[in-house]
Amino acid sequence: MMELTLDLDFACGTCGSPMGVTLKCAGQGLAGKAHVVAAVKVPCPHCSGINELYFEPSGTIHAVTPCGARPVPEPSLN
């Protein structure tokens, strides 16, 4: 089983404050050539919001979203 440690820097999905996190990743999927995207929940030290961070083992960040964020419905034209 392969293990790696990542240092990722990103902006909070709620308040936009800069954040950083160190993650230890382990698993059989890390050694394969397949496209792997992992997710982790990270609390913001500034606003206490929870961020869902989607990233690759290479350190590429795909998205940072507020945890539980749901789209706001648009009003009906009826």
mmCIF file of the N, C-alpha and C atoms, coordinates in Angstrom:
data_MODEL
# 
_entry.id   MODEL 
# 
loop_
_atom_site.group_PDB 
_atom_site.id 
_atom_site.type_symbol 
_atom_site.label_atom_id 
_atom_site.label_alt_id 
_atom_site.label_comp_id 
_atom_site.label_asym_id 
_atom_site.label_entity_id 
_atom_site.label_seq_id 
_atom_site.pdbx_PDB_ins_code 
_atom_site.Cartn_x 
_atom_site.Cartn_y 
_atom_site.Cartn_z 
_atom_site.occupancy 
_atom_site.B_iso_or_equiv 
_atom_site.pdbx_formal_charge 
_atom_site.auth_seq_id 
_atom_site.auth_comp_id 
_atom_site.auth_asym_id 
_atom_site.auth_atom_id 
_atom_site.pdbx_PDB_model_num 
ATOM 1   N N  . MET A 1 1  ? 0.845   -1.179 0.000   1.00 0.00 ? 1  MET A N  1 
ATOM 2   C CA . MET A 1 1  ? 0.000   0.000  0.000   1.00 0.00 ? 1  MET A CA 1 
ATOM 3   C C  . MET A 1 1  ? 0.890   1.241  0.000   1.00 0.00 ? 1  MET A C  1 
ATOM 4   N N  . MET A 1 2  ? 0.508   2.197  -0.808  1.00 0.00 ? 2  MET A N  1 
ATOM 5   C CA . MET A 1 2  ? 1.278   3.437  -0.960  1.00 0.00 ? 2  MET A CA 1 
ATOM 6   C C  . MET A 1 2  ? 0.741   4.510  -0.017  1.00 0.00 ? 2  MET A C  1 
ATOM 7   N N  . GLU A 1 3  ? 1.635   5.347  0.512   1.00 0.00 ? 3  GLU A N  1 
ATOM 8   C CA . GLU A 1 3  ? 1.247   6.489  1.343   1.00 0.00 ? 3  GLU A CA 1 
ATOM 9   C C  . GLU A 1 3  ? 1.937   7.739  0.821   1.00 0.00 ? 3  GLU A C  1 
ATOM 10  N N  . LEU A 1 4  ? 1.245   8.879  0.953   1.00 0.00 ? 4  LEU A N  1 
ATOM 11  C CA . LEU A 1 4  ? 1.873   10.150 0.616   1.00 0.00 ? 4  LEU A CA 1 
ATOM 12  C C  . LEU A 1 4  ? 1.285   11.248 1.469   1.00 0.00 ? 4  LEU A C  1 
ATOM 13  N N  . THR A 1 5  ? 2.056   12.313 1.628   1.00 0.00 ? 5  THR A N  1 
ATOM 14  C CA . THR A 1 5  ? 1.615   13.469 2.402   1.00 0.00 ? 5  THR A CA 1 
ATOM 15  C C  . THR A 1 5  ? 1.526   14.661 1.455   1.00 0.00 ? 5  THR A C  1 
ATOM 16  N N  . LEU A 1 6  ? 0.396   15.363 1.505   1.00 0.00 ? 6  LEU A N  1 
ATOM 17  C CA . LEU A 1 6  ? 0.166   16.523 0.635   1.00 0.00 ? 6  LEU A CA 1 
ATOM 18  C C  . LEU A 1 6  ? -0.030  17.776 1.480   1.00 0.00 ? 6  LEU A C  1 
ATOM 19  N N  . ASP A 1 7  ? 0.556   18.882 1.045   1.00 0.00 ? 7  ASP A N  1 
ATOM 20  C CA . ASP A 1 7  ? 0.293   20.203 1.615   1.00 0.00 ? 7  ASP A CA 1 
ATOM 21  C C  . ASP A 1 7  ? -0.489  20.978 0.570   1.00 0.00 ? 7  ASP A C  1 
ATOM 22  N N  . LEU A 1 8  ? -1.741  21.306 0.894   1.00 0.00 ? 8  LEU A N  1 
ATOM 23  C CA . LEU A 1 8  ? -2.606  21.994 -0.066  1.00 0.00 ? 8  LEU A CA 1 
ATOM 24  C C  . LEU A 1 8  ? -2.997  23.370 0.475   1.00 0.00 ? 8  LEU A C  1 
ATOM 25  N N  . ASP A 1 9  ? -2.946  24.376 -0.373  1.00 0.00 ? 9  ASP A N  1 
ATOM 26  C CA . ASP A 1 9  ? -3.367  25.739 -0.040  1.00 0.00 ? 9  ASP A CA 1 
ATOM 27  C C  . ASP A 1 9  ? -4.559  26.087 -0.909  1.00 0.00 ? 9  ASP A C  1 
ATOM 28  N N  . PHE A 1 10 ? -5.582  26.706 -0.302  1.00 0.00 ? 10 PHE A N  1 
ATOM 29  C CA . PHE A 1 10 ? -6.804  27.049 -1.019  1.00 0.00 ? 10 PHE A CA 1 
ATOM 30  C C  . PHE A 1 10 ? -7.540  28.141 -0.253  1.00 0.00 ? 10 PHE A C  1 
ATOM 31  N N  . ALA A 1 11 ? -8.594  28.670 -0.846  1.00 0.00 ? 11 ALA A N  1 
ATOM 32  C CA . ALA A 1 11 ? -9.432  29.689 -0.205  1.00 0.00 ? 11 ALA A CA 1 
ATOM 33  C C  . ALA A 1 11 ? -10.702 29.032 0.320   1.00 0.00 ? 11 ALA A C  1 
ATOM 34  N N  . CYS A 1 12 ? -11.165 29.469 1.475   1.00 0.00 ? 12 CYS A N  1 
ATOM 35  C CA . CYS A 1 12 ? -12.403 28.952 2.058   1.00 0.00 ? 12 CYS A CA 1 
ATOM 36  C C  . CYS A 1 12 ? -13.552 29.173 1.079   1.00 0.00 ? 12 CYS A C  1 
ATOM 37  N N  . GLY A 1 13 ? -14.381 28.151 0.901   1.00 0.00 ? 13 GLY A N  1 
ATOM 38  C CA . GLY A 1 13 ? -15.523 28.248 0.003   1.00 0.00 ? 13 GLY A CA 1 
ATOM 39  C C  . GLY A 1 13 ? -16.636 29.137 0.532   1.00 0.00 ? 13 GLY A C  1 
ATOM 40  N N  . THR A 1 14 ? -16.600 29.475 1.832   1.00 0.00 ? 14 THR A N  1 
ATOM 41  C CA . THR A 1 14 ? -17.634 30.321 2.425   1.00 0.00 ? 14 THR A CA 1 
ATOM 42  C C  . THR A 1 14 ? -17.197 31.779 2.535   1.00 0.00 ? 14 THR A C  1 
ATOM 43  N N  . CYS A 1 15 ? -16.033 32.014 3.181   1.00 0.00 ? 15 CYS A N  1 
ATOM 44  C CA . CYS A 1 15 ? -15.614 33.396 3.436   1.00 0.00 ? 15 CYS A CA 1 
ATOM 45  C C  . CYS A 1 15 ? -14.455 33.856 2.549   1.00 0.00 ? 15 CYS A C  1 
ATOM 46  N N  . GLY A 1 16 ? -13.815 32.941 1.830   1.00 0.00 ? 16 GLY A N  1 
ATOM 47  C CA . GLY A 1 16 ? -12.726 33.302 0.928   1.00 0.00 ? 16 GLY A CA 1 
ATOM 48  C C  . GLY A 1 16 ? -11.372 33.477 1.590   1.00 0.00 ? 16 GLY A C  1 
ATOM 49  N N  . SER A 1 17 ? -11.272 33.233 2.897   1.00 0.00 ? 17 SER A N  1 
ATOM 50  C CA . SER A 1 17 ? -9.991  33.371 3.599   1.00 0.00 ? 17 SER A CA 1 
ATOM 51  C C  . SER A 1 17 ? -9.001  32.308 3.137   1.00 0.00 ? 17 SER A C  1 
ATOM 52  N N  . PRO A 1 18 ? -7.709  32.656 3.070   1.00 0.00 ? 18 PRO A N  1 
ATOM 53  C CA . PRO A 1 18 ? -6.715  31.660 2.676   1.00 0.00 ? 18 PRO A CA 1 
ATOM 54  C C  . PRO A 1 18 ? -6.571  30.585 3.750   1.00 0.00 ? 18 PRO A C  1 
ATOM 55  N N  . MET A 1 19 ? -6.426  29.353 3.297   1.00 0.00 ? 19 MET A N  1 
ATOM 56  C CA . MET A 1 19 ? -6.298  28.214 4.203   1.00 0.00 ? 19 MET A CA 1 
ATOM 57  C C  . MET A 1 19 ? -5.219  27.278 3.691   1.00 0.00 ? 19 MET A C  1 
ATOM 58  N N  . GLY A 1 20 ? -4.719  26.443 4.566   1.00 0.00 ? 20 GLY A N  1 
ATOM 59  C CA . GLY A 1 20 ? -3.776  25.406 4.189   1.00 0.00 ? 20 GLY A CA 1 
ATOM 60  C C  . GLY A 1 20 ? -4.048  24.172 5.025   1.00 0.00 ? 20 GLY A C  1 
ATOM 61  N N  . VAL A 1 21 ? -3.787  23.019 4.467   1.00 0.00 ? 21 VAL A N  1 
ATOM 62  C CA . VAL A 1 21 ? -4.016  21.767 5.174   1.00 0.00 ? 21 VAL A CA 1 
ATOM 63  C C  . VAL A 1 21 ? -2.954  20.760 4.741   1.00 0.00 ? 21 VAL A C  1 
ATOM 64  N N  . THR A 1 22 ? -2.529  19.910 5.674   1.00 0.00 ? 22 THR A N  1 
ATOM 65  C CA . THR A 1 22 ? -1.619  18.814 5.378   1.00 0.00 ? 22 THR A CA 1 
ATOM 66  C C  . THR A 1 22 ? -2.411  17.521 5.498   1.00 0.00 ? 22 THR A C  1 
ATOM 67  N N  . LEU A 1 23 ? -2.424  16.736 4.435   1.00 0.00 ? 23 LEU A N  1 
ATOM 68  C CA . LEU A 1 23 ? -3.193  15.500 4.391   1.00 0.00 ? 23 LEU A CA 1 
ATOM 69  C C  . LEU A 1 23 ? -2.276  14.305 4.193   1.00 0.00 ? 23 LEU A C  1 
ATOM 70  N N  . LYS A 1 24 ? -2.564  13.225 4.902   1.00 0.00 ? 24 LYS A N  1 
ATOM 71  C CA . LYS A 1 24 ? -1.847  11.966 4.704   1.00 0.00 ? 24 LYS A CA 1 
ATOM 72  C C  . LYS A 1 24 ? -2.800  11.031 3.982   1.00 0.00 ? 24 LYS A C  1 
ATOM 73  N N  . CYS A 1 25 ? -2.420  10.607 2.791   1.00 0.00 ? 25 CYS A N  1 
ATOM 74  C CA . CYS A 1 25 ? -3.257  9.738  1.962   1.00 0.00 ? 25 CYS A CA 1 
ATOM 75  C C  . CYS A 1 25 ? -2.630  8.351  1.902   1.00 0.00 ? 25 CYS A C  1 
ATOM 76  N N  . ALA A 1 26 ? -3.482  7.327  1.938   1.00 0.00 ? 26 ALA A N  1 
ATOM 77  C CA . ALA A 1 26 ? -2.996  5.953  1.838   1.00 0.00 ? 26 ALA A CA 1 
ATOM 78  C C  . ALA A 1 26 ? -4.046  5.121  1.122   1.00 0.00 ? 26 ALA A C  1 
ATOM 79  N N  . GLY A 1 27 ? -3.590  4.123  0.377   1.00 0.00 ? 27 GLY A N  1 
ATOM 80  C CA . GLY A 1 27 ? -4.524  3.225  -0.289  1.00 0.00 ? 27 GLY A CA 1 
ATOM 81  C C  . GLY A 1 27 ? -3.948  2.630  -1.548  1.00 0.00 ? 27 GLY A C  1 
ATOM 82  N N  . GLN A 1 28 ? -4.601  1.592  -2.020  1.00 0.00 ? 28 GLN A N  1 
ATOM 83  C CA . GLN A 1 28 ? -4.147  0.904  -3.217  1.00 0.00 ? 28 GLN A CA 1 
ATOM 84  C C  . GLN A 1 28 ? -4.372  1.745  -4.469  1.00 0.00 ? 28 GLN A C  1 
ATOM 85  N N  . GLY A 1 29 ? -5.378  2.604  -4.477  1.00 0.00 ? 29 GLY A N  1 
ATOM 86  C CA . GLY A 1 29 ? -5.676  3.427  -5.644  1.00 0.00 ? 29 GLY A CA 1 
ATOM 87  C C  . GLY A 1 29 ? -4.595  4.437  -5.973  1.00 0.00 ? 29 GLY A C  1 
ATOM 88  N N  . LEU A 1 30 ? -3.721  4.757  -5.018  1.00 0.00 ? 30 LEU A N  1 
ATOM 89  C CA . LEU A 1 30 ? -2.657  5.732  -5.265  1.00 0.00 ? 30 LEU A CA 1 
ATOM 90  C C  . LEU A 1 30 ? -1.583  5.198  -6.204  1.00 0.00 ? 30 LEU A C  1 
ATOM 91  N N  . ALA A 1 31 ? -1.371  3.903  -6.204  1.00 0.00 ? 31 ALA A N  1 
ATOM 92  C CA . ALA A 1 31 ? -0.311  3.314  -7.019  1.00 0.00 ? 31 ALA A CA 1 
ATOM 93  C C  . ALA A 1 31 ? -0.736  3.104  -8.467  1.00 0.00 ? 31 ALA A C  1 
ATOM 94  N N  . GLY A 1 32 ? -2.046  3.072  -8.721  1.00 0.00 ? 32 GLY A N  1 
ATOM 95  C CA . GLY A 1 32 ? -2.546  2.822  -10.074 1.00 0.00 ? 32 GLY A CA 1 
ATOM 96  C C  . GLY A 1 32 ? -2.427  4.034  -10.969 1.00 0.00 ? 32 GLY A C  1 
ATOM 97  N N  . LYS A 1 33 ? -2.614  3.808  -12.243 1.00 0.00 ? 33 LYS A N  1 
ATOM 98  C CA . LYS A 1 33 ? -2.554  4.883  -13.232 1.00 0.00 ? 33 LYS A CA 1 
ATOM 99  C C  . LYS A 1 33 ? -3.915  5.547  -13.438 1.00 0.00 ? 33 LYS A C  1 
ATOM 100 N N  . ALA A 1 34 ? -4.951  5.054  -12.745 1.00 0.00 ? 34 ALA A N  1 
ATOM 101 C CA . ALA A 1 34 ? -6.301  5.579  -12.926 1.00 0.00 ? 34 ALA A CA 1 
ATOM 102 C C  . ALA A 1 34 ? -6.399  7.016  -12.400 1.00 0.00 ? 34 ALA A C  1 
ATOM 103 N N  . HIS A 1 35 ? -7.320  7.759  -12.967 1.00 0.00 ? 35 HIS A N  1 
ATOM 104 C CA . HIS A 1 35 ? -7.604  9.130  -12.530 1.00 0.00 ? 35 HIS A CA 1 
ATOM 105 C C  . HIS A 1 35 ? -8.355  9.037  -11.203 1.00 0.00 ? 35 HIS A C  1 
ATOM 106 N N  . VAL A 1 36 ? -7.736  9.499  -10.113 1.00 0.00 ? 36 VAL A N  1 
ATOM 107 C CA . VAL A 1 36 ? -8.307  9.392  -8.777  1.00 0.00 ? 36 VAL A CA 1 
ATOM 108 C C  . VAL A 1 36 ? -8.567  10.789 -8.243  1.00 0.00 ? 36 VAL A C  1 
ATOM 109 N N  . VAL A 1 37 ? -9.777  11.026 -7.742  1.00 0.00 ? 37 VAL A N  1 
ATOM 110 C CA . VAL A 1 37 ? -10.115 12.273 -7.064  1.00 0.00 ? 37 VAL A CA 1 
ATOM 111 C C  . VAL A 1 37 ? -10.649 11.899 -5.697  1.00 0.00 ? 37 VAL A C  1 
ATOM 112 N N  . ALA A 1 38 ? -10.071 12.499 -4.668  1.00 0.00 ? 38 ALA A N  1 
ATOM 113 C CA . ALA A 1 38 ? -10.492 12.242 -3.295  1.00 0.00 ? 38 ALA A CA 1 
ATOM 114 C C  . ALA A 1 38 ? -11.171 13.483 -2.737  1.00 0.00 ? 38 ALA A C  1 
ATOM 115 N N  . ALA A 1 39 ? -11.914 13.305 -1.648  1.00 0.00 ? 39 ALA A N  1 
ATOM 116 C CA . ALA A 1 39 ? -12.595 14.427 -1.008  1.00 0.00 ? 39 ALA A CA 1 
ATOM 117 C C  . ALA A 1 39 ? -12.365 14.364 0.495   1.00 0.00 ? 39 ALA A C  1 
ATOM 118 N N  . VAL A 1 40 ? -12.262 15.534 1.106   1.00 0.00 ? 40 VAL A N  1 
ATOM 119 C CA . VAL A 1 40 ? -12.097 15.624 2.551   1.00 0.00 ? 40 VAL A CA 1 
ATOM 120 C C  . VAL A 1 40 ? -12.819 16.875 3.032   1.00 0.00 ? 40 VAL A C  1 
ATOM 121 N N  . LYS A 1 41 ? -13.356 16.816 4.246   1.00 0.00 ? 41 LYS A N  1 
ATOM 122 C CA . LYS A 1 41 ? -14.018 17.976 4.843   1.00 0.00 ? 41 LYS A CA 1 
ATOM 123 C C  . LYS A 1 41 ? -13.026 18.682 5.759   1.00 0.00 ? 41 LYS A C  1 
ATOM 124 N N  . VAL A 1 42 ? -12.888 20.008 5.566   1.00 0.00 ? 42 VAL A N  1 
ATOM 125 C CA . VAL A 1 42 ? -11.911 20.805 6.300   1.00 0.00 ? 42 VAL A CA 1 
ATOM 126 C C  . VAL A 1 42 ? -12.614 22.025 6.902   1.00 0.00 ? 42 VAL A C  1 
ATOM 127 N N  . PRO A 1 43 ? -12.548 22.199 8.242   1.00 0.00 ? 43 PRO A N  1 
ATOM 128 C CA . PRO A 1 43 ? -13.160 23.389 8.849   1.00 0.00 ? 43 PRO A CA 1 
ATOM 129 C C  . PRO A 1 43 ? -12.293 24.630 8.638   1.00 0.00 ? 43 PRO A C  1 
ATOM 130 N N  . CYS A 1 44 ? -12.947 25.754 8.444   1.00 0.00 ? 44 CYS A N  1 
ATOM 131 C CA . CYS A 1 44 ? -12.244 27.031 8.288   1.00 0.00 ? 44 CYS A CA 1 
ATOM 132 C C  . CYS A 1 44 ? -11.976 27.622 9.681   1.00 0.00 ? 44 CYS A C  1 
ATOM 133 N N  . PRO A 1 45 ? -10.734 27.999 9.975   1.00 0.00 ? 45 PRO A N  1 
ATOM 134 C CA . PRO A 1 45 ? -10.433 28.592 11.283  1.00 0.00 ? 45 PRO A CA 1 
ATOM 135 C C  . PRO A 1 45 ? -10.961 30.023 11.422  1.00 0.00 ? 45 PRO A C  1 
ATOM 136 N N  . HIS A 1 46 ? -11.362 30.641 10.311  1.00 0.00 ? 46 HIS A N  1 
ATOM 137 C CA . HIS A 1 46 ? -11.814 32.028 10.335  1.00 0.00 ? 46 HIS A CA 1 
ATOM 138 C C  . HIS A 1 46 ? -13.320 32.139 10.549  1.00 0.00 ? 46 HIS A C  1 
ATOM 139 N N  . CYS A 1 47 ? -14.112 31.387 9.764   1.00 0.00 ? 47 CYS A N  1 
ATOM 140 C CA . CYS A 1 47 ? -15.576 31.509 9.834   1.00 0.00 ? 47 CYS A CA 1 
ATOM 141 C C  . CYS A 1 47 ? -16.258 30.261 10.393  1.00 0.00 ? 47 CYS A C  1 
ATOM 142 N N  . SER A 1 48 ? -15.486 29.216 10.685  1.00 0.00 ? 48 SER A N  1 
ATOM 143 C CA . SER A 1 48 ? -15.997 27.933 11.204  1.00 0.00 ? 48 SER A CA 1 
ATOM 144 C C  . SER A 1 48 ? -16.850 27.170 10.195  1.00 0.00 ? 48 SER A C  1 
ATOM 145 N N  . GLY A 1 49 ? -16.878 27.618 8.955   1.00 0.00 ? 49 GLY A N  1 
ATOM 146 C CA . GLY A 1 49 ? -17.593 26.881 7.912   1.00 0.00 ? 49 GLY A CA 1 
ATOM 147 C C  . GLY A 1 49 ? -16.828 25.612 7.553   1.00 0.00 ? 49 GLY A C  1 
ATOM 148 N N  . ILE A 1 50 ? -17.544 24.604 7.070   1.00 0.00 ? 50 ILE A N  1 
ATOM 149 C CA . ILE A 1 50 ? -16.928 23.347 6.668   1.00 0.00 ? 50 ILE A CA 1 
ATOM 150 C C  . ILE A 1 50 ? -16.805 23.340 5.142   1.00 0.00 ? 50 ILE A C  1 
ATOM 151 N N  . ASN A 1 51 ? -15.605 23.081 4.658   1.00 0.00 ? 51 ASN A N  1 
ATOM 152 C CA . ASN A 1 51 ? -15.323 23.030 3.221   1.00 0.00 ? 51 ASN A CA 1 
ATOM 153 C C  . ASN A 1 51 ? -15.167 21.584 2.782   1.00 0.00 ? 51 ASN A C  1 
ATOM 154 N N  . GLU A 1 52 ? -15.707 21.263 1.606   1.00 0.00 ? 52 GLU A N  1 
ATOM 155 C CA . GLU A 1 52 ? -15.419 19.985 0.976   1.00 0.00 ? 52 GLU A CA 1 
ATOM 156 C C  . GLU A 1 52 ? -14.346 20.262 -0.070  1.00 0.00 ? 52 GLU A C  1 
ATOM 157 N N  . LEU A 1 53 ? -13.196 19.638 0.109   1.00 0.00 ? 53 LEU A N  1 
ATOM 158 C CA . LEU A 1 53 ? -12.040 19.837 -0.754  1.00 0.00 ? 53 LEU A CA 1 
ATOM 159 C C  . LEU A 1 53 ? -11.877 18.600 -1.625  1.00 0.00 ? 53 LEU A C  1 
ATOM 160 N N  . TYR A 1 54 ? -11.934 18.777 -2.954  1.00 0.00 ? 54 TYR A N  1 
ATOM 161 C CA . TYR A 1 54 ? -11.768 17.678 -3.913  1.00 0.00 ? 54 TYR A CA 1 
ATOM 162 C C  . TYR A 1 54 ? -10.394 17.834 -4.555  1.00 0.00 ? 54 TYR A C  1 
ATOM 163 N N  . PHE A 1 55 ? -9.575  16.784 -4.481  1.00 0.00 ? 55 PHE A N  1 
ATOM 164 C CA . PHE A 1 55 ? -8.197  16.877 -4.947  1.00 0.00 ? 55 PHE A CA 1 
ATOM 165 C C  . PHE A 1 55 ? -7.699  15.545 -5.504  1.00 0.00 ? 55 PHE A C  1 
ATOM 166 N N  . GLU A 1 56 ? -6.612  15.631 -6.274  1.00 0.00 ? 56 GLU A N  1 
ATOM 167 C CA . GLU A 1 56 ? -5.933  14.446 -6.795  1.00 0.00 ? 56 GLU A CA 1 
ATOM 168 C C  . GLU A 1 56 ? -4.705  14.175 -5.936  1.00 0.00 ? 56 GLU A C  1 
ATOM 169 N N  . PRO A 1 57 ? -4.221  12.937 -5.909  1.00 0.00 ? 57 PRO A N  1 
ATOM 170 C CA . PRO A 1 57 ? -3.000  12.628 -5.166  1.00 0.00 ? 57 PRO A CA 1 
ATOM 171 C C  . PRO A 1 57 ? -1.775  13.404 -5.665  1.00 0.00 ? 57 PRO A C  1 
ATOM 172 N N  . SER A 1 58 ? -1.854  13.948 -6.862  1.00 0.00 ? 58 SER A N  1 
ATOM 173 C CA . SER A 1 58 ? -0.759  14.767 -7.397  1.00 0.00 ? 58 SER A CA 1 
ATOM 174 C C  . SER A 1 58 ? -0.713  16.142 -6.733  1.00 0.00 ? 58 SER A C  1 
ATOM 175 N N  . GLY A 1 59 ? -1.783  16.513 -6.023  1.00 0.00 ? 59 GLY A N  1 
ATOM 176 C CA . GLY A 1 59 ? -1.866  17.826 -5.383  1.00 0.00 ? 59 GLY A CA 1 
ATOM 177 C C  . GLY A 1 59 ? -2.745  18.799 -6.134  1.00 0.00 ? 59 GLY A C  1 
ATOM 178 N N  . THR A 1 60 ? -3.299  18.392 -7.268  1.00 0.00 ? 60 THR A N  1 
ATOM 179 C CA . THR A 1 60 ? -4.201  19.245 -8.037  1.00 0.00 ? 60 THR A CA 1 
ATOM 180 C C  . THR A 1 60 ? -5.543  19.353 -7.316  1.00 0.00 ? 60 THR A C  1 
ATOM 181 N N  . ILE A 1 61 ? -5.988  20.584 -7.065  1.00 0.00 ? 61 ILE A N  1 
ATOM 182 C CA . ILE A 1 61 ? -7.285  20.811 -6.420  1.00 0.00 ? 61 ILE A CA 1 
ATOM 183 C C  . ILE A 1 61 ? -8.329  21.004 -7.507  1.00 0.00 ? 61 ILE A C  1 
ATOM 184 N N  . HIS A 1 62 ? -9.417  20.246 -7.424  1.00 0.00 ? 62 HIS A N  1 
ATOM 185 C CA . HIS A 1 62 ? -10.489 20.349 -8.408  1.00 0.00 ? 62 HIS A CA 1 
ATOM 186 C C  . HIS A 1 62 ? -11.585 21.309 -7.965  1.00 0.00 ? 62 HIS A C  1 
ATOM 187 N N  . ALA A 1 63 ? -11.919 21.306 -6.672  1.00 0.00 ? 63 ALA A N  1 
ATOM 188 C CA . ALA A 1 63 ? -12.994 22.185 -6.205  1.00 0.00 ? 63 ALA A CA 1 
ATOM 189 C C  . ALA A 1 63 ? -12.925 22.338 -4.696  1.00 0.00 ? 63 ALA A C  1 
ATOM 190 N N  . VAL A 1 64 ? -13.413 23.489 -4.225  1.00 0.00 ? 64 VAL A N  1 
ATOM 191 C CA . VAL A 1 64 ? -13.615 23.743 -2.798  1.00 0.00 ? 64 VAL A CA 1 
ATOM 192 C C  . VAL A 1 64 ? -15.023 24.291 -2.685  1.00 0.00 ? 64 VAL A C  1 
ATOM 193 N N  . THR A 1 65 ? -15.888 23.563 -1.998  1.00 0.00 ? 65 THR A N  1 
ATOM 194 C CA . THR A 1 65 ? -17.277 23.994 -1.863  1.00 0.00 ? 65 THR A CA 1 
ATOM 195 C C  . THR A 1 65 ? -17.699 23.978 -0.404  1.00 0.00 ? 65 THR A C  1 
ATOM 196 N N  . PRO A 1 66 ? -18.605 24.871 -0.014  1.00 0.00 ? 66 PRO A N  1 
ATOM 197 C CA . PRO A 1 66 ? -19.137 24.802 1.338   1.00 0.00 ? 66 PRO A CA 1 
ATOM 198 C C  . PRO A 1 66 ? -19.878 23.473 1.517   1.00 0.00 ? 66 PRO A C  1 
ATOM 199 N N  . CYS A 1 67 ? -19.653 22.822 2.625   1.00 0.00 ? 67 CYS A N  1 
ATOM 200 C CA . CYS A 1 67 ? -20.277 21.523 2.878   1.00 0.00 ? 67 CYS A CA 1 
ATOM 201 C C  . CYS A 1 67 ? -21.792 21.689 2.983   1.00 0.00 ? 67 CYS A C  1 
ATOM 202 N N  . GLY A 1 68 ? -22.504 20.859 2.240   1.00 0.00 ? 68 GLY A N  1 
ATOM 203 C CA . GLY A 1 68 ? -23.959 20.912 2.264   1.00 0.00 ? 68 GLY A CA 1 
ATOM 204 C C  . GLY A 1 68 ? -24.537 22.028 1.422   1.00 0.00 ? 68 GLY A C  1 
ATOM 205 N N  . ALA A 1 69 ? -23.700 22.674 0.615   1.00 0.00 ? 69 ALA A N  1 
ATOM 206 C CA . ALA A 1 69 ? -24.197 23.767 -0.227  1.00 0.00 ? 69 ALA A CA 1 
ATOM 207 C C  . ALA A 1 69 ? -25.203 23.224 -1.235  1.00 0.00 ? 69 ALA A C  1 
ATOM 208 N N  . ARG A 1 70 ? -26.308 23.886 -1.320  1.00 0.00 ? 70 ARG A N  1 
ATOM 209 C CA . ARG A 1 70 ? -27.354 23.489 -2.277  1.00 0.00 ? 70 ARG A CA 1 
ATOM 210 C C  . ARG A 1 70 ? -27.678 24.675 -3.156  1.00 0.00 ? 70 ARG A C  1 
ATOM 211 N N  . PRO A 1 71 ? -27.959 24.410 -4.412  1.00 0.00 ? 71 PRO A N  1 
ATOM 212 C CA . PRO A 1 71 ? -28.291 25.531 -5.298  1.00 0.00 ? 71 PRO A CA 1 
ATOM 213 C C  . PRO A 1 71 ? -29.573 26.244 -4.844  1.00 0.00 ? 71 PRO A C  1 
ATOM 214 N N  . VAL A 1 72 ? -29.588 27.538 -5.000  1.00 0.00 ? 72 VAL A N  1 
ATOM 215 C CA . VAL A 1 72 ? -30.774 28.335 -4.642  1.00 0.00 ? 72 VAL A CA 1 
ATOM 216 C C  . VAL A 1 72 ? -31.768 28.210 -5.783  1.00 0.00 ? 72 VAL A C  1 
ATOM 217 N N  . PRO A 1 73 ? -33.015 27.785 -5.470  1.00 0.00 ? 73 PRO A N  1 
ATOM 218 C CA . PRO A 1 73 ? -33.997 27.649 -6.550  1.00 0.00 ? 73 PRO A CA 1 
ATOM 219 C C  . PRO A 1 73 ? -34.372 29.006 -7.132  1.00 0.00 ? 73 PRO A C  1 
ATOM 220 N N  . GLU A 1 74 ? -34.602 29.018 -8.425  1.00 0.00 ? 74 GLU A N  1 
ATOM 221 C CA . GLU A 1 74 ? -35.022 30.254 -9.098  1.00 0.00 ? 74 GLU A CA 1 
ATOM 222 C C  . GLU A 1 74 ? -36.535 30.359 -9.050  1.00 0.00 ? 74 GLU A C  1 
ATOM 223 N N  . PRO A 1 75 ? -37.067 31.570 -8.929  1.00 0.00 ? 75 PRO A N  1 
ATOM 224 C CA . PRO A 1 75 ? -38.518 31.727 -8.888  1.00 0.00 ? 75 PRO A CA 1 
ATOM 225 C C  . PRO A 1 75 ? -39.172 31.319 -10.201 1.00 0.00 ? 75 PRO A C  1 
ATOM 226 N N  . SER A 1 76 ? -40.368 30.788 -10.080 1.00 0.00 ? 76 SER A N  1 
ATOM 227 C CA . SER A 1 76 ? -41.118 30.356 -11.259 1.00 0.00 ? 76 SER A CA 1 
ATOM 228 C C  . SER A 1 76 ? -41.642 31.574 -12.014 1.00 0.00 ? 76 SER A C  1 
ATOM 229 N N  . LEU A 1 77 ? -41.739 31.460 -13.330 1.00 0.00 ? 77 LEU A N  1 
ATOM 230 C CA . LEU A 1 77 ? -42.290 32.532 -14.153 1.00 0.00 ? 77 LEU A CA 1 
ATOM 231 C C  . LEU A 1 77 ? -43.807 32.388 -14.296 1.00 0.00 ? 77 LEU A C  1 
ATOM 232 N N  . ASN A 1 78 ? -44.402 31.398 -13.675 1.00 0.00 ? 78 ASN A N  1 
ATOM 233 C CA . ASN A 1 78 ? -45.854 31.168 -13.787 1.00 0.00 ? 78 ASN A CA 1 
ATOM 234 C C  . ASN A 1 78 ? -46.627 32.241 -13.091 1.00 0.00 ? 78 ASN A C  1 
# 
